[in-house]
Amino acid sequence: MIKDIYCLCRLTTGDMLRASISTKTLLGVKANEAMENGKLVSDDIVVVIINHASLSLREG
Protein backbone atom coordinates (compact mmCIF):
# COMPACT_ATOMS: atom_id res chain seq x y z
CA MET A 1 0.00 0.00 0.00
CA ILE A 2 1.05 3.59 -0.59
CA LYS A 3 0.89 4.43 3.12
CA ASP A 4 3.41 1.69 3.87
CA ILE A 5 5.76 2.63 1.03
CA TYR A 6 5.88 6.30 2.01
CA CYS A 7 5.36 5.83 5.77
CA LEU A 8 2.13 7.86 5.80
CA CYS A 9 -0.37 8.03 8.61
CA ARG A 10 -3.86 9.41 9.02
CA LEU A 11 -4.29 12.44 11.25
CA THR A 12 -7.63 13.98 12.17
CA THR A 13 -8.20 17.03 14.30
CA GLY A 14 -10.99 15.20 16.13
CA ASP A 15 -8.64 12.40 17.16
CA MET A 16 -6.00 14.91 18.22
CA LEU A 17 -8.50 16.93 20.27
CA ARG A 18 -9.86 13.81 21.97
CA ALA A 19 -6.32 12.67 22.83
CA SER A 20 -5.48 16.07 24.32
CA ILE A 21 -8.69 16.08 26.32
CA SER A 22 -8.30 12.51 27.59
CA THR A 23 -4.71 13.13 28.72
CA LYS A 24 -5.83 16.39 30.37
CA THR A 25 -3.20 18.59 28.76
CA LEU A 26 -3.58 22.33 29.31
CA LEU A 27 -4.73 22.73 25.71
CA GLY A 28 -7.05 19.75 26.08
CA VAL A 29 -8.69 21.33 29.11
CA LYS A 30 -9.18 24.61 27.24
CA ALA A 31 -10.56 22.78 24.20
CA ASN A 32 -12.93 20.78 26.38
CA GLU A 33 -14.22 23.94 28.07
CA ALA A 34 -15.01 25.48 24.69
CA MET A 35 -16.75 22.33 23.46
CA GLU A 36 -18.77 21.91 26.66
CA ASN A 37 -20.00 25.49 26.22
CA GLY A 38 -21.11 24.74 22.66
CA LYS A 39 -18.34 26.81 21.12
CA LEU A 40 -15.76 26.00 18.51
CA VAL A 41 -12.22 25.37 19.69
CA SER A 42 -10.09 28.35 18.71
CA ASP A 43 -7.67 28.06 15.81
CA ASP A 44 -4.83 28.99 18.16
CA ILE A 45 -5.47 25.90 20.29
CA VAL A 46 -6.06 23.56 17.36
CA VAL A 47 -2.89 24.66 15.54
CA VAL A 48 -0.73 24.02 18.61
CA ILE A 49 -2.32 20.59 19.13
CA ILE A 50 -1.64 19.72 15.47
CA ASN A 51 1.96 20.91 15.78
CA HIS A 52 2.51 18.77 18.88
CA ALA A 53 1.04 15.73 17.14
CA SER A 54 3.18 16.18 14.04
CA LEU A 55 6.33 16.62 16.15
CA SER A 56 5.60 13.43 18.06
CA LEU A 57 5.25 11.55 14.76
CA ARG A 58 8.67 12.73 13.63
CA GLU A 59 10.20 11.55 16.90
CA GLY A 60 8.52 8.16 16.89
mmCIF file of the N, C-alpha and C atoms, coordinates in Angstrom:
data_MODEL
# 
_entry.id   MODEL 
# 
loop_
_atom_site.group_PDB 
_atom_site.id 
_atom_site.type_symbol 
_atom_site.label_atom_id 
_atom_site.label_alt_id 
_atom_site.label_comp_id 
_atom_site.label_asym_id 
_atom_site.label_entity_id 
_atom_site.label_seq_id 
_atom_site.pdbx_PDB_ins_code 
_atom_site.Cartn_x 
_atom_site.Cartn_y 
_atom_site.Cartn_z 
_atom_site.occupancy 
_atom_site.B_iso_or_equiv 
_atom_site.pdbx_formal_charge 
_atom_site.auth_seq_id 
_atom_site.auth_comp_id 
_atom_site.auth_asym_id 
_atom_site.auth_atom_id 
_atom_site.pdbx_PDB_model_num 
ATOM 1   N N  . MET A 1 1  ? 0.828   -1.175 0.000  1.00 0.00 ? 1  MET A N  1 
ATOM 2   C CA . MET A 1 1  ? 0.000   0.000  0.000  1.00 0.00 ? 1  MET A CA 1 
ATOM 3   C C  . MET A 1 1  ? 0.881   1.250  0.000  1.00 0.00 ? 1  MET A C  1 
ATOM 4   N N  . ILE A 1 2  ? 0.315   2.325  -0.509 1.00 0.00 ? 2  ILE A N  1 
ATOM 5   C CA . ILE A 1 2  ? 1.047   3.587  -0.595 1.00 0.00 ? 2  ILE A CA 1 
ATOM 6   C C  . ILE A 1 2  ? 1.457   4.071  0.795  1.00 0.00 ? 2  ILE A C  1 
ATOM 7   N N  . LYS A 1 3  ? 0.562   3.946  1.776  1.00 0.00 ? 3  LYS A N  1 
ATOM 8   C CA . LYS A 1 3  ? 0.887   4.434  3.122  1.00 0.00 ? 3  LYS A CA 1 
ATOM 9   C C  . LYS A 1 3  ? 2.092   3.716  3.706  1.00 0.00 ? 3  LYS A C  1 
ATOM 10  N N  . ASP A 1 4  ? 2.261   2.447  3.371  1.00 0.00 ? 4  ASP A N  1 
ATOM 11  C CA . ASP A 1 4  ? 3.409   1.695  3.874  1.00 0.00 ? 4  ASP A CA 1 
ATOM 12  C C  . ASP A 1 4  ? 4.689   2.067  3.136  1.00 0.00 ? 4  ASP A C  1 
ATOM 13  N N  . ILE A 1 5  ? 4.584   2.278  1.837  1.00 0.00 ? 5  ILE A N  1 
ATOM 14  C CA . ILE A 1 5  ? 5.756   2.629  1.034  1.00 0.00 ? 5  ILE A CA 1 
ATOM 15  C C  . ILE A 1 5  ? 6.321   3.973  1.468  1.00 0.00 ? 5  ILE A C  1 
ATOM 16  N N  . TYR A 1 6  ? 5.435   4.950  1.680  1.00 0.00 ? 6  TYR A N  1 
ATOM 17  C CA . TYR A 1 6  ? 5.876   6.305  2.005  1.00 0.00 ? 6  TYR A CA 1 
ATOM 18  C C  . TYR A 1 6  ? 5.780   6.635  3.499  1.00 0.00 ? 6  TYR A C  1 
ATOM 19  N N  . CYS A 1 7  ? 5.464   5.650  4.311  1.00 0.00 ? 7  CYS A N  1 
ATOM 20  C CA . CYS A 1 7  ? 5.364   5.828  5.769  1.00 0.00 ? 7  CYS A CA 1 
ATOM 21  C C  . CYS A 1 7  ? 4.377   6.955  6.110  1.00 0.00 ? 7  CYS A C  1 
ATOM 22  N N  . LEU A 1 8  ? 3.168   6.855  5.570  1.00 0.00 ? 8  LEU A N  1 
ATOM 23  C CA . LEU A 1 8  ? 2.130   7.859  5.800  1.00 0.00 ? 8  LEU A CA 1 
ATOM 24  C C  . LEU A 1 8  ? 1.203   7.401  6.920  1.00 0.00 ? 8  LEU A C  1 
ATOM 25  N N  . CYS A 1 9  ? 0.626   8.348  7.601  1.00 0.00 ? 9  CYS A N  1 
ATOM 26  C CA . CYS A 1 9  ? -0.365  8.026  8.614  1.00 0.00 ? 9  CYS A CA 1 
ATOM 27  C C  . CYS A 1 9  ? -1.542  8.982  8.477  1.00 0.00 ? 9  CYS A C  1 
ATOM 28  N N  . ARG A 1 10 ? -2.651  8.604  9.085  1.00 0.00 ? 10 ARG A N  1 
ATOM 29  C CA . ARG A 1 10 ? -3.863  9.413  9.020  1.00 0.00 ? 10 ARG A CA 1 
ATOM 30  C C  . ARG A 1 10 ? -3.966  10.243 10.288 1.00 0.00 ? 10 ARG A C  1 
ATOM 31  N N  . LEU A 1 11 ? -4.116  11.538 10.118 1.00 0.00 ? 11 LEU A N  1 
ATOM 32  C CA . LEU A 1 11 ? -4.293  12.440 11.252 1.00 0.00 ? 11 LEU A CA 1 
ATOM 33  C C  . LEU A 1 11 ? -5.624  13.160 11.107 1.00 0.00 ? 11 LEU A C  1 
ATOM 34  N N  . THR A 1 12 ? -6.390  13.204 12.183 1.00 0.00 ? 12 THR A N  1 
ATOM 35  C CA . THR A 1 12 ? -7.627  13.980 12.168 1.00 0.00 ? 12 THR A CA 1 
ATOM 36  C C  . THR A 1 12 ? -7.638  14.897 13.384 1.00 0.00 ? 12 THR A C  1 
ATOM 37  N N  . THR A 1 13 ? -8.160  16.084 13.182 1.00 0.00 ? 13 THR A N  1 
ATOM 38  C CA . THR A 1 13 ? -8.201  17.031 14.298 1.00 0.00 ? 13 THR A CA 1 
ATOM 39  C C  . THR A 1 13 ? -9.070  16.490 15.433 1.00 0.00 ? 13 THR A C  1 
ATOM 40  N N  . GLY A 1 14 ? -10.125 15.780 15.088 1.00 0.00 ? 14 GLY A N  1 
ATOM 41  C CA . GLY A 1 14 ? -10.988 15.202 16.125 1.00 0.00 ? 14 GLY A CA 1 
ATOM 42  C C  . GLY A 1 14 ? -10.230 14.229 17.007 1.00 0.00 ? 14 GLY A C  1 
ATOM 43  N N  . ASP A 1 15 ? -9.442  13.345 16.386 1.00 0.00 ? 15 ASP A N  1 
ATOM 44  C CA . ASP A 1 15 ? -8.638  12.395 17.161 1.00 0.00 ? 15 ASP A CA 1 
ATOM 45  C C  . ASP A 1 15 ? -7.618  13.122 18.032 1.00 0.00 ? 15 ASP A C  1 
ATOM 46  N N  . MET A 1 16 ? -7.003  14.161 17.467 1.00 0.00 ? 16 MET A N  1 
ATOM 47  C CA . MET A 1 16 ? -6.000  14.913 18.224 1.00 0.00 ? 16 MET A CA 1 
ATOM 48  C C  . MET A 1 16 ? -6.633  15.649 19.401 1.00 0.00 ? 16 MET A C  1 
ATOM 49  N N  . LEU A 1 17 ? -7.797  16.235 19.182 1.00 0.00 ? 17 LEU A N  1 
ATOM 50  C CA . LEU A 1 17 ? -8.499  16.930 20.268 1.00 0.00 ? 17 LEU A CA 1 
ATOM 51  C C  . LEU A 1 17 ? -8.902  15.947 21.366 1.00 0.00 ? 17 LEU A C  1 
ATOM 52  N N  . ARG A 1 18 ? -9.456  14.806 20.975 1.00 0.00 ? 18 ARG A N  1 
ATOM 53  C CA . ARG A 1 18 ? -9.860  13.807 21.967 1.00 0.00 ? 18 ARG A CA 1 
ATOM 54  C C  . ARG A 1 18 ? -8.662  13.317 22.776 1.00 0.00 ? 18 ARG A C  1 
ATOM 55  N N  . ALA A 1 19 ? -7.526  13.119 22.113 1.00 0.00 ? 19 ALA A N  1 
ATOM 56  C CA . ALA A 1 19 ? -6.322  12.673 22.825 1.00 0.00 ? 19 ALA A CA 1 
ATOM 57  C C  . ALA A 1 19 ? -5.864  13.730 23.825 1.00 0.00 ? 19 ALA A C  1 
ATOM 58  N N  . SER A 1 20 ? -5.885  14.991 23.415 1.00 0.00 ? 20 SER A N  1 
ATOM 59  C CA . SER A 1 20 ? -5.475  16.074 24.323 1.00 0.00 ? 20 SER A CA 1 
ATOM 60  C C  . SER A 1 20 ? -6.424  16.189 25.504 1.00 0.00 ? 20 SER A C  1 
ATOM 61  N N  . ILE A 1 21 ? -7.703  16.003 25.249 1.00 0.00 ? 21 ILE A N  1 
ATOM 62  C CA . ILE A 1 21 ? -8.695  16.079 26.321 1.00 0.00 ? 21 ILE A CA 1 
ATOM 63  C C  . ILE A 1 21 ? -8.541  14.895 27.274 1.00 0.00 ? 21 ILE A C  1 
ATOM 64  N N  . SER A 1 22 ? -8.374  13.697 26.732 1.00 0.00 ? 22 SER A N  1 
ATOM 65  C CA . SER A 1 22 ? -8.300  12.513 27.595 1.00 0.00 ? 22 SER A CA 1 
ATOM 66  C C  . SER A 1 22 ? -7.032  12.481 28.439 1.00 0.00 ? 22 SER A C  1 
ATOM 67  N N  . THR A 1 23 ? -5.942  13.090 27.937 1.00 0.00 ? 23 THR A N  1 
ATOM 68  C CA . THR A 1 23 ? -4.707  13.134 28.723 1.00 0.00 ? 23 THR A CA 1 
ATOM 69  C C  . THR A 1 23 ? -4.638  14.376 29.603 1.00 0.00 ? 23 THR A C  1 
ATOM 70  N N  . LYS A 1 24 ? -5.689  15.189 29.528 1.00 0.00 ? 24 LYS A N  1 
ATOM 71  C CA . LYS A 1 24 ? -5.830  16.388 30.373 1.00 0.00 ? 24 LYS A CA 1 
ATOM 72  C C  . LYS A 1 24 ? -4.657  17.360 30.240 1.00 0.00 ? 24 LYS A C  1 
ATOM 73  N N  . THR A 1 25 ? -4.213  17.561 28.991 1.00 0.00 ? 25 THR A N  1 
ATOM 74  C CA . THR A 1 25 ? -3.197  18.586 28.764 1.00 0.00 ? 25 THR A CA 1 
ATOM 75  C C  . THR A 1 25 ? -3.850  19.951 28.955 1.00 0.00 ? 25 THR A C  1 
ATOM 76  N N  . LEU A 1 26 ? -3.037  20.975 29.138 1.00 0.00 ? 26 LEU A N  1 
ATOM 77  C CA . LEU A 1 26 ? -3.578  22.328 29.311 1.00 0.00 ? 26 LEU A CA 1 
ATOM 78  C C  . LEU A 1 26 ? -4.441  22.710 28.110 1.00 0.00 ? 26 LEU A C  1 
ATOM 79  N N  . LEU A 1 27 ? -3.946  22.414 26.908 1.00 0.00 ? 27 LEU A N  1 
ATOM 80  C CA . LEU A 1 27 ? -4.727  22.731 25.707 1.00 0.00 ? 27 LEU A CA 1 
ATOM 81  C C  . LEU A 1 27 ? -5.984  21.879 25.628 1.00 0.00 ? 27 LEU A C  1 
ATOM 82  N N  . GLY A 1 28 ? -5.882  20.628 26.064 1.00 0.00 ? 28 GLY A N  1 
ATOM 83  C CA . GLY A 1 28 ? -7.047  19.754 26.077 1.00 0.00 ? 28 GLY A CA 1 
ATOM 84  C C  . GLY A 1 28 ? -8.130  20.261 27.007 1.00 0.00 ? 28 GLY A C  1 
ATOM 85  N N  . VAL A 1 29 ? -7.727  20.766 28.155 1.00 0.00 ? 29 VAL A N  1 
ATOM 86  C CA . VAL A 1 29 ? -8.690  21.328 29.114 1.00 0.00 ? 29 VAL A CA 1 
ATOM 87  C C  . VAL A 1 29 ? -9.375  22.548 28.507 1.00 0.00 ? 29 VAL A C  1 
ATOM 88  N N  . LYS A 1 30 ? -8.593  23.416 27.869 1.00 0.00 ? 30 LYS A N  1 
ATOM 89  C CA . LYS A 1 30 ? -9.176  24.608 27.238 1.00 0.00 ? 30 LYS A CA 1 
ATOM 90  C C  . LYS A 1 30 ? -10.111 24.219 26.096 1.00 0.00 ? 30 LYS A C  1 
ATOM 91  N N  . ALA A 1 31 ? -9.717  23.235 25.301 1.00 0.00 ? 31 ALA A N  1 
ATOM 92  C CA . ALA A 1 31 ? -10.560 22.777 24.197 1.00 0.00 ? 31 ALA A CA 1 
ATOM 93  C C  . ALA A 1 31 ? -11.856 22.187 24.734 1.00 0.00 ? 31 ALA A C  1 
ATOM 94  N N  . ASN A 1 32 ? -11.753 21.402 25.793 1.00 0.00 ? 32 ASN A N  1 
ATOM 95  C CA . ASN A 1 32 ? -12.932 20.781 26.384 1.00 0.00 ? 32 ASN A CA 1 
ATOM 96  C C  . ASN A 1 32 ? -13.894 21.827 26.932 1.00 0.00 ? 32 ASN A C  1 
ATOM 97  N N  . GLU A 1 33 ? -13.361 22.869 27.556 1.00 0.00 ? 33 GLU A N  1 
ATOM 98  C CA . GLU A 1 33 ? -14.217 23.945 28.069 1.00 0.00 ? 33 GLU A CA 1 
ATOM 99  C C  . GLU A 1 33 ? -15.005 24.594 26.936 1.00 0.00 ? 33 GLU A C  1 
ATOM 100 N N  . ALA A 1 34 ? -14.329 24.865 25.830 1.00 0.00 ? 34 ALA A N  1 
ATOM 101 C CA . ALA A 1 34 ? -15.012 25.478 24.687 1.00 0.00 ? 34 ALA A CA 1 
ATOM 102 C C  . ALA A 1 34 ? -16.108 24.554 24.169 1.00 0.00 ? 34 ALA A C  1 
ATOM 103 N N  . MET A 1 35 ? -15.780 23.275 24.007 1.00 0.00 ? 35 MET A N  1 
ATOM 104 C CA . MET A 1 35 ? -16.752 22.327 23.457 1.00 0.00 ? 35 MET A CA 1 
ATOM 105 C C  . MET A 1 35 ? -17.931 22.124 24.397 1.00 0.00 ? 35 MET A C  1 
ATOM 106 N N  . GLU A 1 36 ? -17.671 22.075 25.697 1.00 0.00 ? 36 GLU A N  1 
ATOM 107 C CA . GLU A 1 36 ? -18.772 21.913 26.657 1.00 0.00 ? 36 GLU A CA 1 
ATOM 108 C C  . GLU A 1 36 ? -19.705 23.116 26.663 1.00 0.00 ? 36 GLU A C  1 
ATOM 109 N N  . ASN A 1 37 ? -19.181 24.281 26.299 1.00 0.00 ? 37 ASN A N  1 
ATOM 110 C CA . ASN A 1 37 ? -20.000 25.492 26.219 1.00 0.00 ? 37 ASN A CA 1 
ATOM 111 C C  . ASN A 1 37 ? -20.617 25.684 24.837 1.00 0.00 ? 37 ASN A C  1 
ATOM 112 N N  . GLY A 1 38 ? -20.500 24.670 23.985 1.00 0.00 ? 38 GLY A N  1 
ATOM 113 C CA . GLY A 1 38 ? -21.109 24.735 22.662 1.00 0.00 ? 38 GLY A CA 1 
ATOM 114 C C  . GLY A 1 38 ? -20.378 25.634 21.686 1.00 0.00 ? 38 GLY A C  1 
ATOM 115 N N  . LYS A 1 39 ? -19.129 25.938 21.990 1.00 0.00 ? 39 LYS A N  1 
ATOM 116 C CA . LYS A 1 39 ? -18.343 26.809 21.121 1.00 0.00 ? 39 LYS A CA 1 
ATOM 117 C C  . LYS A 1 39 ? -17.348 25.990 20.312 1.00 0.00 ? 39 LYS A C  1 
ATOM 118 N N  . LEU A 1 40 ? -16.827 26.614 19.274 1.00 0.00 ? 40 LEU A N  1 
ATOM 119 C CA . LEU A 1 40 ? -15.755 25.996 18.506 1.00 0.00 ? 40 LEU A CA 1 
ATOM 120 C C  . LEU A 1 40 ? -14.438 26.192 19.245 1.00 0.00 ? 40 LEU A C  1 
ATOM 121 N N  . VAL A 1 41 ? -13.553 25.227 19.110 1.00 0.00 ? 41 VAL A N  1 
ATOM 122 C CA . VAL A 1 41 ? -12.219 25.366 19.688 1.00 0.00 ? 41 VAL A CA 1 
ATOM 123 C C  . VAL A 1 41 ? -11.459 26.363 18.824 1.00 0.00 ? 41 VAL A C  1 
ATOM 124 N N  . SER A 1 42 ? -10.775 27.296 19.457 1.00 0.00 ? 42 SER A N  1 
ATOM 125 C CA . SER A 1 42 ? -10.094 28.352 18.706 1.00 0.00 ? 42 SER A CA 1 
ATOM 126 C C  . SER A 1 42 ? -8.981  27.781 17.832 1.00 0.00 ? 42 SER A C  1 
ATOM 127 N N  . ASP A 1 43 ? -8.738  28.469 16.726 1.00 0.00 ? 43 ASP A N  1 
ATOM 128 C CA . ASP A 1 43 ? -7.670  28.063 15.813 1.00 0.00 ? 43 ASP A CA 1 
ATOM 129 C C  . ASP A 1 43 ? -6.327  28.019 16.525 1.00 0.00 ? 43 ASP A C  1 
ATOM 130 N N  . ASP A 1 44 ? -6.100  28.954 17.437 1.00 0.00 ? 44 ASP A N  1 
ATOM 131 C CA . ASP A 1 44 ? -4.826  28.990 18.163 1.00 0.00 ? 44 ASP A CA 1 
ATOM 132 C C  . ASP A 1 44 ? -4.578  27.680 18.903 1.00 0.00 ? 44 ASP A C  1 
ATOM 133 N N  . ILE A 1 45 ? -5.595  27.158 19.550 1.00 0.00 ? 45 ILE A N  1 
ATOM 134 C CA . ILE A 1 45 ? -5.467  25.903 20.294 1.00 0.00 ? 45 ILE A CA 1 
ATOM 135 C C  . ILE A 1 45 ? -5.292  24.735 19.338 1.00 0.00 ? 45 ILE A C  1 
ATOM 136 N N  . VAL A 1 46 ? -6.112  24.673 18.300 1.00 0.00 ? 46 VAL A N  1 
ATOM 137 C CA . VAL A 1 46 ? -6.058  23.558 17.356 1.00 0.00 ? 46 VAL A CA 1 
ATOM 138 C C  . VAL A 1 46 ? -4.706  23.498 16.648 1.00 0.00 ? 46 VAL A C  1 
ATOM 139 N N  . VAL A 1 47 ? -4.175  24.640 16.245 1.00 0.00 ? 47 VAL A N  1 
ATOM 140 C CA . VAL A 1 47 ? -2.888  24.660 15.540 1.00 0.00 ? 47 VAL A CA 1 
ATOM 141 C C  . VAL A 1 47 ? -1.772  24.128 16.432 1.00 0.00 ? 47 VAL A C  1 
ATOM 142 N N  . VAL A 1 48 ? -1.771  24.511 17.694 1.00 0.00 ? 48 VAL A N  1 
ATOM 143 C CA . VAL A 1 48 ? -0.727  24.019 18.606 1.00 0.00 ? 48 VAL A CA 1 
ATOM 144 C C  . VAL A 1 48 ? -0.873  22.511 18.821 1.00 0.00 ? 48 VAL A C  1 
ATOM 145 N N  . ILE A 1 49 ? -2.098  22.031 18.967 1.00 0.00 ? 49 ILE A N  1 
ATOM 146 C CA . ILE A 1 49 ? -2.324  20.589 19.129 1.00 0.00 ? 49 ILE A CA 1 
ATOM 147 C C  . ILE A 1 49 ? -1.832  19.840 17.894 1.00 0.00 ? 49 ILE A C  1 
ATOM 148 N N  . ILE A 1 50 ? -2.111  20.354 16.706 1.00 0.00 ? 50 ILE A N  1 
ATOM 149 C CA . ILE A 1 50 ? -1.640  19.724 15.469 1.00 0.00 ? 50 ILE A CA 1 
ATOM 150 C C  . ILE A 1 50 ? -0.119  19.723 15.419 1.00 0.00 ? 50 ILE A C  1 
ATOM 151 N N  . ASN A 1 51 ? 0.497   20.838 15.782 1.00 0.00 ? 51 ASN A N  1 
ATOM 152 C CA . ASN A 1 51 ? 1.964   20.907 15.778 1.00 0.00 ? 51 ASN A CA 1 
ATOM 153 C C  . ASN A 1 51 ? 2.568   19.887 16.733 1.00 0.00 ? 51 ASN A C  1 
ATOM 154 N N  . HIS A 1 52 ? 2.001   19.747 17.918 1.00 0.00 ? 52 HIS A N  1 
ATOM 155 C CA . HIS A 1 52 ? 2.506   18.767 18.884 1.00 0.00 ? 52 HIS A CA 1 
ATOM 156 C C  . HIS A 1 52 ? 2.376   17.353 18.326 1.00 0.00 ? 52 HIS A C  1 
ATOM 157 N N  . ALA A 1 53 ? 1.252   17.061 17.699 1.00 0.00 ? 53 ALA A N  1 
ATOM 158 C CA . ALA A 1 53 ? 1.042   15.726 17.138 1.00 0.00 ? 53 ALA A CA 1 
ATOM 159 C C  . ALA A 1 53 ? 2.028   15.439 16.017 1.00 0.00 ? 53 ALA A C  1 
ATOM 160 N N  . SER A 1 54 ? 2.260   16.410 15.151 1.00 0.00 ? 54 SER A N  1 
ATOM 161 C CA . SER A 1 54 ? 3.184   16.180 14.036 1.00 0.00 ? 54 SER A CA 1 
ATOM 162 C C  . SER A 1 54 ? 4.617   16.033 14.538 1.00 0.00 ? 54 SER A C  1 
ATOM 163 N N  . LEU A 1 55 ? 4.983   16.771 15.579 1.00 0.00 ? 55 LEU A N  1 
ATOM 164 C CA . LEU A 1 55 ? 6.326   16.623 16.150 1.00 0.00 ? 55 LEU A CA 1 
ATOM 165 C C  . LEU A 1 55 ? 6.509   15.247 16.773 1.00 0.00 ? 55 LEU A C  1 
ATOM 166 N N  . SER A 1 56 ? 5.477   14.749 17.442 1.00 0.00 ? 56 SER A N  1 
ATOM 167 C CA . SER A 1 56 ? 5.596   13.429 18.063 1.00 0.00 ? 56 SER A CA 1 
ATOM 168 C C  . SER A 1 56 ? 5.706   12.333 17.010 1.00 0.00 ? 56 SER A C  1 
ATOM 169 N N  . LEU A 1 57 ? 5.115   12.531 15.839 1.00 0.00 ? 57 LEU A N  1 
ATOM 170 C CA . LEU A 1 57 ? 5.250   11.549 14.762 1.00 0.00 ? 57 LEU A CA 1 
ATOM 171 C C  . LEU A 1 57 ? 6.672   11.519 14.223 1.00 0.00 ? 57 LEU A C  1 
ATOM 172 N N  . ARG A 1 58 ? 7.285   12.673 14.119 1.00 0.00 ? 58 ARG A N  1 
ATOM 173 C CA . ARG A 1 58 ? 8.666   12.733 13.632 1.00 0.00 ? 58 ARG A CA 1 
ATOM 174 C C  . ARG A 1 58 ? 9.620   12.045 14.590 1.00 0.00 ? 58 ARG A C  1 
ATOM 175 N N  . GLU A 1 59 ? 9.331   12.146 15.888 1.00 0.00 ? 59 GLU A N  1 
ATOM 176 C CA . GLU A 1 59 ? 10.203  11.552 16.897 1.00 0.00 ? 59 GLU A CA 1 
ATOM 177 C C  . GLU A 1 59 ? 10.017  10.045 16.995 1.00 0.00 ? 59 GLU A C  1 
ATOM 178 N N  . GLY A 1 60 ? 8.810   9.569  16.691 1.00 0.00 ? 60 GLY A N  1 
ATOM 179 C CA . GLY A 1 60 ? 8.518   8.159  16.891 1.00 0.00 ? 60 GLY A CA 1 
ATOM 180 C C  . GLY A 1 60 ? 8.424   7.415  15.642 1.00 0.00 ? 60 GLY A C  1 
# 
